[in-house]
Amino acid sequence: MCALAMGPKRRRSAVAEKATRAPRSRTPRKWPSMAEVAAEAGVSSQTVSRVANNHDNVDATTRAKVLDAMQALGYRPNAAARALVTGKFGALGVVSFDVGAHGNARTLAAIADAAREAGFSVNFMGIRAQTEAAVQQAFRHLMLQSVDGIVLIESQMLDTPSLRLPPTMPIVVADGDTGHRYPNVDFDQARGTRSVVAHLLEMGHRTVHHVSGPRDSFAARRRAETWERTVVAAGAPLHPAIYGDWSAESGYLAGRTLAKIPDVTAVFAANDQMALGVLRAMHEAGREVPAEVSVAGFDDVPEARFFQPPLTTVHQDFDVVGRHCVTLLLEQIERRANGPHRLAVEPTLVVRASTAPPPA
């Protein structure tokens, strides 16, 4: 009786003990080794190392076999170990305020293409707050990710004299003004603006009205300043600029104001989206473009030639800017930075059907 009575108790104790026993720790996932990749590809570990470190002394067929084996096994190169061998982590960082903007998105895509061709990946950090603290935090985050250099697409104005970026990190600034403290790539905004304003004045327009981008934008400031200088130099009447925010809606609101002024015969908008809004406002007001009012933009977005009418604008090749950024960055990384401190890419005027001489 005693043995039978104790049996169930013992069984319950064993179950309770099992239920309260601490769970076993899971074994960390074991990533495949370089030797396993070598065995899979049928090559030596030294060959795998050369492929992982992007050396060029491996023929294309062997490289393809090794890359296929890496992908099949899920091999992950050790970035720290690779840096000890090559002196590089194989990654570039990009910091940008607004990746949704046409120019920033195109520049980022070009940077990614050029980096990939050079054997680098790209780590992107987008920031919303237009402050120095936000930029510095983004730089710290990218440095923790072990990047070899960073491109700052600085489309908004910062207090550049007080902006302190890591002194040992290779840096290139695109679309910004760094007080010439860092290598810089940008369009010749003044040249592009002069070309479009001069085009309108030479057609016989008495003056040119301007829809500017936001006041905290480098590009908008340069374009507005050059528009003003060009109009004044031509001896034409100067009217205050109307400020927008790069959006078609802000251009539409500015266009509604301008459409009410009979003397307005030429409008230069600081980008194509705002020019699109101006076109819509003029159409709604019954002012025909270009028979009564000429409208021009800036950027030459892919849709500009399909506006109604097709838009006269200034073409900017953002692919060239992005590739120049990578070139200047690699020159710093490889300690051969002896080129120009600042590269200005020349824009070109594209004349389409939205501009014409003023009505007689």
Long-range contacts (C-beta under 8 A, 24 or more apart in sequence): 31-74, 31-75, 31-76, 32-73, 32-74, 32-75, 34-75, 36-73, 36-75, 37-66, 37-69, 37-70, 37-73, 37-75, 40-69, 40-72, 40-73, 41-65, 41-66, 41-68, 41-69, 49-85, 52-77, 52-82, 53-82, 53-85, 53-86, 54-86, 54-90, 54-119, 79-146, 80-146, 83-146, 88-148, 88-333, 89-146, 89-147, 89-148, 90-119, 90-120, 90-121, 90-148, 91-120, 91-121, 91-122, 91-123, 91-145, 91-146, 91-147, 91-148, 92-120, 92-121, 92-122, 92-123, 92-147, 92-148, 92-149, 92-150, 92-151, 92-326, 92-329, 93-122, 93-123, 93-124, 93-125, 93-139, 93-142, 93-143, 93-145, 93-147, 93-149, 93-150, 93-151, 94-122, 94-123, 94-124, 94-125, 94-150, 94-151, 94-153, 95-125, 95-126, 95-127, 95-135, 95-138, 95-139, 95-142, 95-150, 95-151, 95-152, 95-153, 96-124, 96-125, 96-126, 96-127, 96-152, 96-153, 96-155, 97-126, 97-127, 97-128, 97-130, 97-153, 97-154, 97-155, 97-156, 98-126, 98-155, 99-124, 99-126, 101-155, 101-246, 102-271, 102-272, 102-273, 102-299, 102-301, 103-155, 103-175, 103-219, 103-299, 103-316, 103-318, 104-153, 104-155, 104-175, 106-318, 106-319, 106-322, 107-153, 107-174, 107-175, 107-318, 107-321, 107-322, 107-325, 108-153, 108-322, 109-319, 109-322, 110-318, 110-319, 110-320, 110-321, 110-322, 110-323, 111-151, 111-322, 111-323, 111-325, 111-326, 112-322, 113-319, 113-322, 113-323, 114-322, 114-323, 114-325, 114-326, 114-327, 115-326, 118-326, 118-330, 120-148, 120-326, 123-147, 130-156, 130-158, 130-216, 131-158, 132-158, 132-159, 132-162, 132-163, 132-164, 135-163, 135-165, 136-163, 136-164, 136-165, 139-165, 139-166, 139-169, 143-169, 148-333, 149-329, 149-330, 149-332, 149-333, 150-329, 151-325, 151-326, 151-329, 152-176, 152-182, 154-178, 154-218, 155-217, 155-218, 155-219, 156-216, 156-217, 156-218, 157-216, 157-217, 157-218, 157-221, 170-329, 170-332, 170-333, 171-329, 171-332, 172-325, 172-328, 172-329, 172-332, 174-321, 174-322, 174-325, 175-218, 175-219, 175-321, 176-218, 177-218, 180-341, 180-342, 183-328, 183-329, 183-332, 183-337, 183-341, 183-342, 183-343, 184-341, 184-342, 184-343, 185-321, 185-324, 185-325, 185-328, 185-342, 185-343, 185-345, 186-218, 186-321, 186-342, 186-343, 186-344, 186-345, 187-219, 187-316, 187-321, 187-344, 187-345, 187-346, 187-347, 188-344, 188-345, 188-346, 188-347, 189-219, 189-222, 189-223, 189-226, 189-347, 190-222, 190-225, 190-226, 191-346, 191-347, 192-223, 192-298, 192-314, 192-316, 192-347, 192-348, 192-349, 193-222, 193-223, 193-226, 193-227, 193-230, 193-268, 193-298, 193-314, 194-226, 194-230, 195-314, 195-347, 195-348, 195-349, 196-268, 196-296, 196-298, 196-312, 196-313, 196-314, 196-349, 197-226, 197-227, 197-230, 197-231, 197-268, 198-230, 198-234, 199-296, 199-312, 199-349, 199-351, 199-355, 200-266, 200-268, 200-294, 200-296, 200-355, 201-230, 201-231, 201-234, 201-236, 201-266, 203-266, 203-294, 203-355, 203-356, 203-357, 203-358, 204-357, 204-358, 205-265, 205-266, 205-294, 205-357, 205-358, 206-236, 206-237, 206-263, 206-265, 206-358, 207-231, 207-236, 207-237, 207-238, 207-239, 207-266, 208-236, 208-266, 208-267, 208-268, 209-239, 209-242, 209-258, 209-264, 209-266, 209-267, 209-268, 210-241, 210-242, 210-267, 210-268, 210-269, 210-270, 211-241, 211-242, 211-243, 211-244, 211-250, 211-251, 211-254, 211-255, 211-258, 211-267, 211-268, 211-269, 211-270, 211-274, 211-275, 211-278, 212-241, 212-242, 212-243, 212-244, 212-270, 213-243, 213-244, 213-245, 213-246, 213-270, 213-271, 213-274, 214-243, 214-244, 214-245, 214-246, 215-243, 217-246, 219-270, 220-246, 220-270, 223-270, 223-298, 224-270, 227-268, 244-269, 244-270, 244-274, 244-277, 246-270, 246-271, 246-273, 246-274, 247-273, 247-274, 247-277, 248-273, 248-274, 248-276, 248-277, 248-280, 249-277, 250-274, 250-277, 251-275, 251-276, 251-277, 251-278, 251-281, 252-277, 252-278, 252-280, 252-281, 253-277, 253-281, 254-278, 254-281, 255-279, 255-280, 255-281, 255-282, 256-281, 256-284, 256-285, 258-282, 258-293, 259-284, 259-285, 259-287, 259-293, 260-285, 264-293, 265-292, 265-293, 265-294, 265-358, 265-359, 266-293, 266-294, 266-295, 266-296, 266-355, 266-358, 267-293, 267-294, 267-295, 267-296, 268-296, 268-297, 268-298, 269-295, 269-296, 269-297, 269-298, 270-297, 270-298, 271-297, 271-298, 271-299, 272-297, 272-298, 272-299, 272-300, 272-301, 272-303, 272-304, 272-307, 272-311, 272-313, 273-301, 275-307, 275-311, 275-313, 275-354, 276-307, 276-311, 279-307, 279-308, 279-309, 279-311, 279-354, 289-354, 290-353, 290-354, 290-355, 290-356, 291-356, 291-359, 292-359, 294-354, 294-355, 294-356, 294-358, 295-354, 295-355, 296-354, 296-355, 300-350, 304-350, 304-352, 305-352, 307-354, 309-352, 309-353, 309-354, 310-352, 310-353, 310-354, 311-352, 311-354, 312-349, 312-350, 312-351, 312-352, 312-353, 312-354, 312-355, 313-350, 313-352, 314-347, 314-348, 314-349, 314-350, 315-347, 315-348, 315-349, 315-350, 316-345, 316-347, 317-345, 317-347, 320-345, 321-345
